Amino acid sequence: MFARRSFLSLPPSAKFLYVLLKRERRMSRQDLISTTYMPPRTVNYALSRLKDLGLVREEEHAEDGRMAVYALTQTPF
């Protein structure tokens, strides 16, 4: 079960990616990097934190199987 406190304790970068994924529905890692202008390490860390909480799922890219696409799984509230 997800706790609101867990979401609030996330770093700002993870919250920003969450809001962006909520608006865009699905984005690749490269799309997230180019849209947010965040360094790749920061995007990777934010995605890993969101995945650890079960808020984001990783799917295979429809056109390129080597890439992953990220989408929300649930809302925190």
PDB file with one MODEL, atoms N, CA, C and O in Angstrom:
MODEL        1
ATOM      1  N   MET A   1       0.851  -1.184   0.000  1.00  0.00           N
ATOM      2  CA  MET A   1       0.000   0.000   0.000  1.00  0.00           C
ATOM      3  C   MET A   1       0.894   1.243   0.000  1.00  0.00           C
ATOM      4  O   MET A   1       1.909   1.301   0.694  1.00  0.00           O
ATOM      5  N   PHE A   2       0.503   2.192  -0.766  1.00  0.00           N
ATOM      6  CA  PHE A   2       1.300   3.404  -0.908  1.00  0.00           C
ATOM      7  C   PHE A   2       0.897   4.425   0.144  1.00  0.00           C
ATOM      8  O   PHE A   2      -0.289   4.634   0.398  1.00  0.00           O
ATOM      9  N   ALA A   3       1.880   5.049   0.745  1.00  0.00           N
ATOM     10  CA  ALA A   3       1.616   6.076   1.754  1.00  0.00           C
ATOM     11  C   ALA A   3       1.941   7.444   1.182  1.00  0.00           C
ATOM     12  O   ALA A   3       2.925   7.609   0.460  1.00  0.00           O
ATOM     13  N   ARG A   4       1.125   8.400   1.502  1.00  0.00           N
ATOM     14  CA  ARG A   4       1.336   9.766   1.027  1.00  0.00           C
ATOM     15  C   ARG A   4       2.677  10.305   1.510  1.00  0.00           C
ATOM     16  O   ARG A   4       3.343  11.062   0.804  1.00  0.00           O
ATOM     17  N   ARG A   5       3.061   9.914   2.701  1.00  0.00           N
ATOM     18  CA  ARG A   5       4.329  10.370   3.264  1.00  0.00           C
ATOM     19  C   ARG A   5       5.495   9.941   2.385  1.00  0.00           C
ATOM     20  O   ARG A   5       6.463  10.687   2.237  1.00  0.00           O
ATOM     21  N   SER A   6       5.416   8.742   1.797  1.00  0.00           N
ATOM     22  CA  SER A   6       6.481   8.255   0.910  1.00  0.00           C
ATOM     23  C   SER A   6       6.618   9.146  -0.309  1.00  0.00           C
ATOM     24  O   SER A   6       7.730   9.464  -0.728  1.00  0.00           O
ATOM     25  N   PHE A   7       5.491   9.550  -0.879  1.00  0.00           N
ATOM     26  CA  PHE A   7       5.534  10.423  -2.052  1.00  0.00           C
ATOM     27  C   PHE A   7       6.129  11.774  -1.692  1.00  0.00           C
ATOM     28  O   PHE A   7       6.945  12.315  -2.438  1.00  0.00           O
ATOM     29  N   LEU A   8       5.731  12.312  -0.569  1.00  0.00           N
ATOM     30  CA  LEU A   8       6.226  13.620  -0.152  1.00  0.00           C
ATOM     31  C   LEU A   8       7.715  13.594   0.178  1.00  0.00           C
ATOM     32  O   LEU A   8       8.377  14.630   0.113  1.00  0.00           O
ATOM     33  N   SER A   9       8.245  12.438   0.526  1.00  0.00           N
ATOM     34  CA  SER A   9       9.668  12.343   0.842  1.00  0.00           C
ATOM     35  C   SER A   9      10.539  12.156  -0.402  1.00  0.00           C
ATOM     36  O   SER A   9      11.766  12.138  -0.298  1.00  0.00           O
ATOM     37  N   LEU A  10       9.923  12.017  -1.568  1.00  0.00           N
ATOM     38  CA  LEU A  10      10.696  11.878  -2.801  1.00  0.00           C
ATOM     39  C   LEU A  10      11.459  13.160  -3.108  1.00  0.00           C
ATOM     40  O   LEU A  10      11.032  14.246  -2.716  1.00  0.00           O
ATOM     41  N   PRO A  11      12.582  13.042  -3.805  1.00  0.00           N
ATOM     42  CA  PRO A  11      13.309  14.253  -4.212  1.00  0.00           C
ATOM     43  C   PRO A  11      12.500  15.041  -5.242  1.00  0.00           C
ATOM     44  O   PRO A  11      11.641  14.473  -5.916  1.00  0.00           O
ATOM     45  N   PRO A  12      12.760  16.324  -5.366  1.00  0.00           N
ATOM     46  CA  PRO A  12      12.025  17.157  -6.320  1.00  0.00           C
ATOM     47  C   PRO A  12      12.097  16.626  -7.755  1.00  0.00           C
ATOM     48  O   PRO A  12      11.131  16.754  -8.507  1.00  0.00           O
ATOM     49  N   SER A  13      13.213  16.042  -8.136  1.00  0.00           N
ATOM     50  CA  SER A  13      13.333  15.514  -9.499  1.00  0.00           C
ATOM     51  C   SER A  13      12.329  14.391  -9.752  1.00  0.00           C
ATOM     52  O   SER A  13      11.753  14.315 -10.838  1.00  0.00           O
ATOM     53  N   ALA A  14      12.113  13.531  -8.779  1.00  0.00           N
ATOM     54  CA  ALA A  14      11.156  12.435  -8.930  1.00  0.00           C
ATOM     55  C   ALA A  14       9.726  12.967  -8.996  1.00  0.00           C
ATOM     56  O   ALA A  14       8.915  12.480  -9.783  1.00  0.00           O
ATOM     57  N   LYS A  15       9.423  13.950  -8.183  1.00  0.00           N
ATOM     58  CA  LYS A  15       8.085  14.546  -8.222  1.00  0.00           C
ATOM     59  C   LYS A  15       7.836  15.220  -9.569  1.00  0.00           C
ATOM     60  O   LYS A  15       6.738  15.145 -10.120  1.00  0.00           O
ATOM     61  N   PHE A  16       8.869  15.876 -10.089  1.00  0.00           N
ATOM     62  CA  PHE A  16       8.752  16.544 -11.387  1.00  0.00           C
ATOM     63  C   PHE A  16       8.498  15.524 -12.493  1.00  0.00           C
ATOM     64  O   PHE A  16       7.639  15.743 -13.348  1.00  0.00           O
ATOM     65  N   LEU A  17       9.230  14.414 -12.487  1.00  0.00           N
ATOM     66  CA  LEU A  17       9.006  13.371 -13.494  1.00  0.00           C
ATOM     67  C   LEU A  17       7.608  12.769 -13.353  1.00  0.00           C
ATOM     68  O   LEU A  17       6.959  12.449 -14.349  1.00  0.00           O
ATOM     69  N   TYR A  18       7.153  12.618 -12.117  1.00  0.00           N
ATOM     70  CA  TYR A  18       5.810  12.091 -11.894  1.00  0.00           C
ATOM     71  C   TYR A  18       4.761  12.993 -12.542  1.00  0.00           C
ATOM     72  O   TYR A  18       3.865  12.510 -13.234  1.00  0.00           O
ATOM     73  N   VAL A  19       4.871  14.299 -12.318  1.00  0.00           N
ATOM     74  CA  VAL A  19       3.917  15.253 -12.885  1.00  0.00           C
ATOM     75  C   VAL A  19       4.000  15.242 -14.413  1.00  0.00           C
ATOM     76  O   VAL A  19       2.977  15.300 -15.096  1.00  0.00           O
ATOM     77  N   LEU A  20       5.204  15.168 -14.937  1.00  0.00           N
ATOM     78  CA  LEU A  20       5.389  15.140 -16.389  1.00  0.00           C
ATOM     79  C   LEU A  20       4.793  13.864 -16.989  1.00  0.00           C
ATOM     80  O   LEU A  20       4.138  13.923 -18.030  1.00  0.00           O
ATOM     81  N   LEU A  21       5.009  12.728 -16.355  1.00  0.00           N
ATOM     82  CA  LEU A  21       4.421  11.476 -16.847  1.00  0.00           C
ATOM     83  C   LEU A  21       2.904  11.471 -16.706  1.00  0.00           C
ATOM     84  O   LEU A  21       2.199  10.862 -17.510  1.00  0.00           O
ATOM     85  N   LYS A  22       2.420  12.140 -15.701  1.00  0.00           N
ATOM     86  CA  LYS A  22       0.971  12.237 -15.536  1.00  0.00           C
ATOM     87  C   LYS A  22       0.357  13.019 -16.694  1.00  0.00           C
ATOM     88  O   LYS A  22      -0.742  12.702 -17.150  1.00  0.00           O
ATOM     89  N   ARG A  23       1.067  14.037 -17.165  1.00  0.00           N
ATOM     90  CA  ARG A  23       0.578  14.858 -18.272  1.00  0.00           C
ATOM     91  C   ARG A  23       0.771  14.175 -19.620  1.00  0.00           C
ATOM     92  O   ARG A  23      -0.124  14.200 -20.465  1.00  0.00           O
ATOM     93  N   GLU A  24       1.920  13.573 -19.821  1.00  0.00           N
ATOM     94  CA  GLU A  24       2.272  13.009 -21.127  1.00  0.00           C
ATOM     95  C   GLU A  24       1.883  11.538 -21.296  1.00  0.00           C
ATOM     96  O   GLU A  24       1.909  11.030 -22.417  1.00  0.00           O
ATOM     97  N   ARG A  25       1.534  10.861 -20.244  1.00  0.00           N
ATOM     98  CA  ARG A  25       1.141   9.452 -20.217  1.00  0.00           C
ATOM     99  C   ARG A  25       2.324   8.486 -20.315  1.00  0.00           C
ATOM    100  O   ARG A  25       2.526   7.674 -19.413  1.00  0.00           O
ATOM    101  N   ARG A  26       3.105   8.560 -21.388  1.00  0.00           N
ATOM    102  CA  ARG A  26       4.232   7.647 -21.593  1.00  0.00           C
ATOM    103  C   ARG A  26       5.386   8.411 -22.217  1.00  0.00           C
ATOM    104  O   ARG A  26       5.199   9.198 -23.146  1.00  0.00           O
ATOM    105  N   MET A  27       6.593   8.168 -21.690  1.00  0.00           N
ATOM    106  CA  MET A  27       7.786   8.825 -22.237  1.00  0.00           C
ATOM    107  C   MET A  27       8.980   7.897 -22.092  1.00  0.00           C
ATOM    108  O   MET A  27       9.060   7.101 -21.156  1.00  0.00           O
ATOM    109  N   SER A  28       9.906   8.014 -23.038  1.00  0.00           N
ATOM    110  CA  SER A  28      11.147   7.261 -22.936  1.00  0.00           C
ATOM    111  C   SER A  28      12.111   8.017 -22.021  1.00  0.00           C
ATOM    112  O   SER A  28      11.896   9.184 -21.694  1.00  0.00           O
ATOM    113  N   ARG A  29      13.158   7.337 -21.625  1.00  0.00           N
ATOM    114  CA  ARG A  29      14.170   7.967 -20.775  1.00  0.00           C
ATOM    115  C   ARG A  29      14.786   9.168 -21.492  1.00  0.00           C
ATOM    116  O   ARG A  29      14.983  10.222 -20.889  1.00  0.00           O
ATOM    117  N   GLN A  30      15.085   9.004 -22.772  1.00  0.00           N
ATOM    118  CA  GLN A  30      15.686  10.099 -23.532  1.00  0.00           C
ATOM    119  C   GLN A  30      14.726  11.283 -23.653  1.00  0.00           C
ATOM    120  O   GLN A  30      15.154  12.436 -23.593  1.00  0.00           O
ATOM    121  N   ASP A  31      13.433  11.006 -23.823  1.00  0.00           N
ATOM    122  CA  ASP A  31      12.438  12.079 -23.869  1.00  0.00           C
ATOM    123  C   ASP A  31      12.397  12.838 -22.543  1.00  0.00           C
ATOM    124  O   ASP A  31      12.295  14.065 -22.524  1.00  0.00           O
ATOM    125  N   LEU A  32      12.477  12.102 -21.444  1.00  0.00           N
ATOM    126  CA  LEU A  32      12.474  12.742 -20.123  1.00  0.00           C
ATOM    127  C   LEU A  32      13.697  13.635 -19.949  1.00  0.00           C
ATOM    128  O   LEU A  32      13.597  14.741 -19.418  1.00  0.00           O
ATOM    129  N   ILE A  33      14.839  13.154 -20.393  1.00  0.00           N
ATOM    130  CA  ILE A  33      16.077  13.936 -20.272  1.00  0.00           C
ATOM    131  C   ILE A  33      15.996  15.195 -21.118  1.00  0.00           C
ATOM    132  O   ILE A  33      16.331  16.281 -20.644  1.00  0.00           O
ATOM    133  N   SER A  34      15.557  15.065 -22.363  1.00  0.00           N
ATOM    134  CA  SER A  34      15.533  16.232 -23.252  1.00  0.00           C
ATOM    135  C   SER A  34      14.430  17.218 -22.879  1.00  0.00           C
ATOM    136  O   SER A  34      14.577  18.417 -23.113  1.00  0.00           O
ATOM    137  N   THR A  35      13.350  16.745 -22.312  1.00  0.00           N
ATOM    138  CA  THR A  35      12.258  17.638 -21.923  1.00  0.00           C
ATOM    139  C   THR A  35      12.575  18.401 -20.648  1.00  0.00           C
ATOM    140  O   THR A  35      12.262  19.586 -20.533  1.00  0.00           O
ATOM    141  N   THR A  36      13.192  17.726 -19.694  1.00  0.00           N
ATOM    142  CA  THR A  36      13.437  18.343 -18.389  1.00  0.00           C
ATOM    143  C   THR A  36      14.785  19.043 -18.281  1.00  0.00           C
ATOM    144  O   THR A  36      14.991  19.849 -17.374  1.00  0.00           O
ATOM    145  N   TYR A  37      15.707  18.744 -19.195  1.00  0.00           N
ATOM    146  CA  TYR A  37      17.077  19.260 -19.138  1.00  0.00           C
ATOM    147  C   TYR A  37      17.813  18.805 -17.885  1.00  0.00           C
ATOM    148  O   TYR A  37      18.782  19.439 -17.468  1.00  0.00           O
ATOM    149  N   MET A  38      17.357  17.711 -17.284  1.00  0.00           N
ATOM    150  CA  MET A  38      18.045  17.144 -16.127  1.00  0.00           C
ATOM    151  C   MET A  38      19.154  16.218 -16.618  1.00  0.00           C
ATOM    152  O   MET A  38      19.032  15.625 -17.691  1.00  0.00           O
ATOM    153  N   PRO A  39      20.219  16.088 -15.856  1.00  0.00           N
ATOM    154  CA  PRO A  39      21.276  15.146 -16.226  1.00  0.00           C
ATOM    155  C   PRO A  39      20.747  13.705 -16.220  1.00  0.00           C
ATOM    156  O   PRO A  39      19.832  13.380 -15.463  1.00  0.00           O
ATOM    157  N   PRO A  40      21.321  12.852 -17.060  1.00  0.00           N
ATOM    158  CA  PRO A  40      20.863  11.454 -17.113  1.00  0.00           C
ATOM    159  C   PRO A  40      20.906  10.753 -15.761  1.00  0.00           C
ATOM    160  O   PRO A  40      20.012   9.964 -15.454  1.00  0.00           O
ATOM    161  N   ARG A  41      21.921  11.020 -14.948  1.00  0.00           N
ATOM    162  CA  ARG A  41      21.993  10.388 -13.623  1.00  0.00           C
ATOM    163  C   ARG A  41      20.809  10.782 -12.750  1.00  0.00           C
ATOM    164  O   ARG A  41      20.278   9.957 -12.007  1.00  0.00           O
ATOM    165  N   THR A  42      20.401  12.031 -12.840  1.00  0.00           N
ATOM    166  CA  THR A  42      19.277  12.511 -12.035  1.00  0.00           C
ATOM    167  C   THR A  42      17.985  11.848 -12.492  1.00  0.00           C
ATOM    168  O   THR A  42      17.172  11.431 -11.667  1.00  0.00           O
ATOM    169  N   VAL A  43      17.793  11.750 -13.798  1.00  0.00           N
ATOM    170  CA  VAL A  43      16.591  11.085 -14.334  1.00  0.00           C
ATOM    171  C   VAL A  43      16.591   9.610 -13.928  1.00  0.00           C
ATOM    172  O   VAL A  43      15.557   9.079 -13.523  1.00  0.00           O
ATOM    173  N   ASN A  44      17.732   8.955 -14.034  1.00  0.00           N
ATOM    174  CA  ASN A  44      17.813   7.542 -13.641  1.00  0.00           C
ATOM    175  C   ASN A  44      17.469   7.355 -12.167  1.00  0.00           C
ATOM    176  O   ASN A  44      16.734   6.436 -11.806  1.00  0.00           O
ATOM    177  N   TYR A  45      18.002   8.227 -11.323  1.00  0.00           N
ATOM    178  CA  TYR A  45      17.731   8.127  -9.891  1.00  0.00           C
ATOM    179  C   TYR A  45      16.245   8.375  -9.598  1.00  0.00           C
ATOM    180  O   TYR A  45      15.629   7.649  -8.819  1.00  0.00           O
ATOM    181  N   ALA A  46      15.689   9.394 -10.223  1.00  0.00           N
ATOM    182  CA  ALA A  46      14.272   9.709 -10.002  1.00  0.00           C
ATOM    183  C   ALA A  46      13.384   8.553 -10.471  1.00  0.00           C
ATOM    184  O   ALA A  46      12.432   8.185  -9.782  1.00  0.00           O
ATOM    185  N   LEU A  47      13.688   7.985 -11.631  1.00  0.00           N
ATOM    186  CA  LEU A  47      12.903   6.847 -12.127  1.00  0.00           C
ATOM    187  C   LEU A  47      13.032   5.643 -11.206  1.00  0.00           C
ATOM    188  O   LEU A  47      12.052   4.936 -10.968  1.00  0.00           O
ATOM    189  N   SER A  48      14.227   5.404 -10.689  1.00  0.00           N
ATOM    190  CA  SER A  48      14.395   4.261  -9.789  1.00  0.00           C
ATOM    191  C   SER A  48      13.615   4.454  -8.494  1.00  0.00           C
ATOM    192  O   SER A  48      13.045   3.498  -7.969  1.00  0.00           O
ATOM    193  N   ARG A  49      13.584   5.668  -7.979  1.00  0.00           N
ATOM    194  CA  ARG A  49      12.799   5.941  -6.766  1.00  0.00           C
ATOM    195  C   ARG A  49      11.307   5.751  -7.033  1.00  0.00           C
ATOM    196  O   ARG A  49      10.591   5.183  -6.207  1.00  0.00           O
ATOM    197  N   LEU A  50      10.838   6.229  -8.193  1.00  0.00           N
ATOM    198  CA  LEU A  50       9.422   6.069  -8.542  1.00  0.00           C
ATOM    199  C   LEU A  50       9.078   4.594  -8.759  1.00  0.00           C
ATOM    200  O   LEU A  50       7.996   4.147  -8.378  1.00  0.00           O
ATOM    201  N   LYS A  51       9.990   3.841  -9.368  1.00  0.00           N
ATOM    202  CA  LYS A  51       9.749   2.414  -9.572  1.00  0.00           C
ATOM    203  C   LYS A  51       9.749   1.670  -8.244  1.00  0.00           C
ATOM    204  O   LYS A  51       8.950   0.754  -8.051  1.00  0.00           O
ATOM    205  N   ASP A  52      10.636   2.050  -7.326  1.00  0.00           N
ATOM    206  CA  ASP A  52      10.681   1.407  -6.015  1.00  0.00           C
ATOM    207  C   ASP A  52       9.376   1.560  -5.257  1.00  0.00           C
ATOM    208  O   ASP A  52       8.968   0.661  -4.522  1.00  0.00           O
ATOM    209  N   LEU A  53       8.722   2.698  -5.436  1.00  0.00           N
ATOM    210  CA  LEU A  53       7.437   2.937  -4.771  1.00  0.00           C
ATOM    211  C   LEU A  53       6.264   2.352  -5.550  1.00  0.00           C
ATOM    212  O   LEU A  53       5.127   2.378  -5.080  1.00  0.00           O
ATOM    213  N   GLY A  54       6.539   1.829  -6.732  1.00  0.00           N
ATOM    214  CA  GLY A  54       5.476   1.235  -7.539  1.00  0.00           C
ATOM    215  C   GLY A  54       4.618   2.251  -8.264  1.00  0.00           C
ATOM    216  O   GLY A  54       3.500   1.936  -8.673  1.00  0.00           O
ATOM    217  N   LEU A  55       5.119   3.463  -8.430  1.00  0.00           N
ATOM    218  CA  LEU A  55       4.347   4.507  -9.103  1.00  0.00           C
ATOM    219  C   LEU A  55       4.560   4.513 -10.612  1.00  0.00           C
ATOM    220  O   LEU A  55       3.722   5.023 -11.357  1.00  0.00           O
ATOM    221  N   VAL A  56       5.675   3.949 -11.065  1.00  0.00           N
ATOM    222  CA  VAL A  56       6.020   3.959 -12.485  1.00  0.00           C
ATOM    223  C   VAL A  56       6.344   2.535 -12.919  1.00  0.00           C
ATOM    224  O   VAL A  56       6.962   1.770 -12.178  1.00  0.00           O
ATOM    225  N   ARG A  57       5.924   2.200 -14.108  1.00  0.00           N
ATOM    226  CA  ARG A  57       6.284   0.899 -14.672  1.00  0.00           C
ATOM    227  C   ARG A  57       7.104   1.120 -15.942  1.00  0.00           C
ATOM    228  O   ARG A  57       6.957   2.130 -16.631  1.00  0.00           O
ATOM    229  N   GLU A  58       7.949   0.173 -16.224  1.00  0.00           N
ATOM    230  CA  GLU A  58       8.804   0.223 -17.399  1.00  0.00           C
ATOM    231  C   GLU A  58       8.242  -0.742 -18.440  1.00  0.00           C
ATOM    232  O   GLU A  58       8.018  -1.918 -18.151  1.00  0.00           O
ATOM    233  N   GLU A  59       8.018  -0.238 -19.645  1.00  0.00           N
ATOM    234  CA  GLU A  59       7.471  -1.049 -20.727  1.00  0.00           C
ATOM    235  C   GLU A  59       8.440  -1.032 -21.904  1.00  0.00           C
ATOM    236  O   GLU A  59       9.297  -0.155 -22.010  1.00  0.00           O
ATOM    237  N   GLU A  60       8.289  -2.003 -22.772  1.00  0.00           N
ATOM    238  CA  GLU A  60       9.115  -2.048 -23.974  1.00  0.00           C
ATOM    239  C   GLU A  60       8.606  -1.023 -24.974  1.00  0.00           C
ATOM    240  O   GLU A  60       7.399  -0.861 -25.148  1.00  0.00           O
ATOM    241  N   HIS A  61       9.526  -0.338 -25.628  1.00  0.00           N
ATOM    242  CA  HIS A  61       9.184   0.655 -26.648  1.00  0.00           C
ATOM    243  C   HIS A  61       8.581  -0.071 -27.846  1.00  0.00           C
ATOM    244  O   HIS A  61       9.095  -1.113 -28.255  1.00  0.00           O
ATOM    245  N   ALA A  62       7.504   0.459 -28.412  1.00  0.00           N
ATOM    246  CA  ALA A  62       6.804  -0.206 -29.517  1.00  0.00           C
ATOM    247  C   ALA A  62       7.654  -0.286 -30.780  1.00  0.00           C
ATOM    248  O   ALA A  62       7.580  -1.275 -31.509  1.00  0.00           O
ATOM    249  N   GLU A  63       8.454   0.733 -31.048  1.00  0.00           N
ATOM    250  CA  GLU A  63       9.226   0.774 -32.286  1.00  0.00           C
ATOM    251  C   GLU A  63      10.651   0.268 -32.139  1.00  0.00           C
ATOM    252  O   GLU A  63      11.231  -0.228 -33.105  1.00  0.00           O
ATOM    253  N   ASP A  64      11.225   0.385 -30.950  1.00  0.00           N
ATOM    254  CA  ASP A  64      12.608  -0.014 -30.720  1.00  0.00           C
ATOM    255  C   ASP A  64      12.677  -0.833 -29.435  1.00  0.00           C
ATOM    256  O   ASP A  64      12.565  -0.289 -28.337  1.00  0.00           O
ATOM    257  N   GLY A  65      12.859  -2.124 -29.578  1.00  0.00           N
ATOM    258  CA  GLY A  65      12.861  -3.018 -28.423  1.00  0.00           C
ATOM    259  C   GLY A  65      13.995  -2.786 -27.455  1.00  0.00           C
ATOM    260  O   GLY A  65      13.948  -3.275 -26.326  1.00  0.00           O
ATOM    261  N   ARG A  66      15.029  -2.044 -27.869  1.00  0.00           N
ATOM    262  CA  ARG A  66      16.147  -1.763 -26.977  1.00  0.00           C
ATOM    263  C   ARG A  66      15.817  -0.651 -25.993  1.00  0.00           C
ATOM    264  O   ARG A  66      16.462  -0.525 -24.952  1.00  0.00           O
ATOM    265  N   MET A  67      14.821   0.148 -26.319  1.00  0.00           N
ATOM    266  CA  MET A  67      14.451   1.282 -25.459  1.00  0.00           C
ATOM    267  C   MET A  67      13.297   0.908 -24.536  1.00  0.00           C
ATOM    268  O   MET A  67      12.521  -0.007 -24.813  1.00  0.00           O
ATOM    269  N   ALA A  68      13.210   1.628 -23.454  1.00  0.00           N
ATOM    270  CA  ALA A  68      12.109   1.450 -22.509  1.00  0.00           C
ATOM    271  C   ALA A  68      11.249   2.709 -22.505  1.00  0.00           C
ATOM    272  O   ALA A  68      11.728   3.813 -22.764  1.00  0.00           O
ATOM    273  N   VAL A  69       9.979   2.515 -22.206  1.00  0.00           N
ATOM    274  CA  VAL A  69       9.033   3.621 -22.063  1.00  0.00           C
ATOM    275  C   VAL A  69       8.492   3.548 -20.644  1.00  0.00           C
ATOM    276  O   VAL A  69       8.231   2.462 -20.127  1.00  0.00           O
ATOM    277  N   TYR A  70       8.325   4.692 -20.025  1.00  0.00           N
ATOM    278  CA  TYR A  70       7.862   4.746 -18.644  1.00  0.00           C
ATOM    279  C   TYR A  70       6.457   5.334 -18.588  1.00  0.00           C
ATOM    280  O   TYR A  70       6.135   6.293 -19.290  1.00  0.00           O
ATOM    281  N   ALA A  71       5.637   4.739 -17.743  1.00  0.00           N
ATOM    282  CA  ALA A  71       4.248   5.190 -17.573  1.00  0.00           C
ATOM    283  C   ALA A  71       3.866   5.039 -16.111  1.00  0.00           C
ATOM    284  O   ALA A  71       4.459   4.240 -15.386  1.00  0.00           O
ATOM    285  N   LEU A  72       2.881   5.802 -15.683  1.00  0.00           N
ATOM    286  CA  LEU A  72       2.414   5.735 -14.299  1.00  0.00           C
ATOM    287  C   LEU A  72       1.588   4.480 -14.076  1.00  0.00           C
ATOM    288  O   LEU A  72       0.899   4.005 -14.978  1.00  0.00           O
ATOM    289  N   THR A  73       1.667   3.953 -12.867  1.00  0.00           N
ATOM    290  CA  THR A  73       0.860   2.797 -12.512  1.00  0.00           C
ATOM    291  C   THR A  73      -0.295   3.176 -11.597  1.00  0.00           C
ATOM    292  O   THR A  73      -1.359   2.560 -11.657  1.00  0.00           O
ATOM    293  N   GLN A  74      -0.098   4.178 -10.757  1.00  0.00           N
ATOM    294  CA  GLN A  74      -1.139   4.594  -9.823  1.00  0.00           C
ATOM    295  C   GLN A  74      -0.894   6.022  -9.374  1.00  0.00           C
ATOM    296  O   GLN A  74       0.172   6.590  -9.610  1.00  0.00           O
ATOM    297  N   THR A  75      -1.881   6.585  -8.732  1.00  0.00           N
ATOM    298  CA  THR A  75      -1.730   7.920  -8.166  1.00  0.00           C
ATOM    299  C   THR A  75      -1.444   7.800  -6.676  1.00  0.00           C
ATOM    300  O   THR A  75      -1.948   6.880  -6.032  1.00  0.00           O
ATOM    301  N   PRO A  76      -0.651   8.700  -6.112  1.00  0.00           N
ATOM    302  CA  PRO A  76      -0.253   8.554  -4.713  1.00  0.00           C
ATOM    303  C   PRO A  76      -1.324   8.941  -3.704  1.00  0.00           C
ATOM    304  O   PRO A  76      -1.188   8.623  -2.523  1.00  0.00           O
ATOM    305  N   PHE A  77      -2.373   9.611  -4.127  1.00  0.00           N
ATOM    306  CA  PHE A  77      -3.363  10.076  -3.156  1.00  0.00           C
ATOM    307  C   PHE A  77      -4.712   9.447  -3.416  1.00  0.00           C
ATOM    308  O   PHE A  77      -5.671   9.722  -2.695  1.00  0.00           O
TER     309      PHE A  77
ENDMDL
END
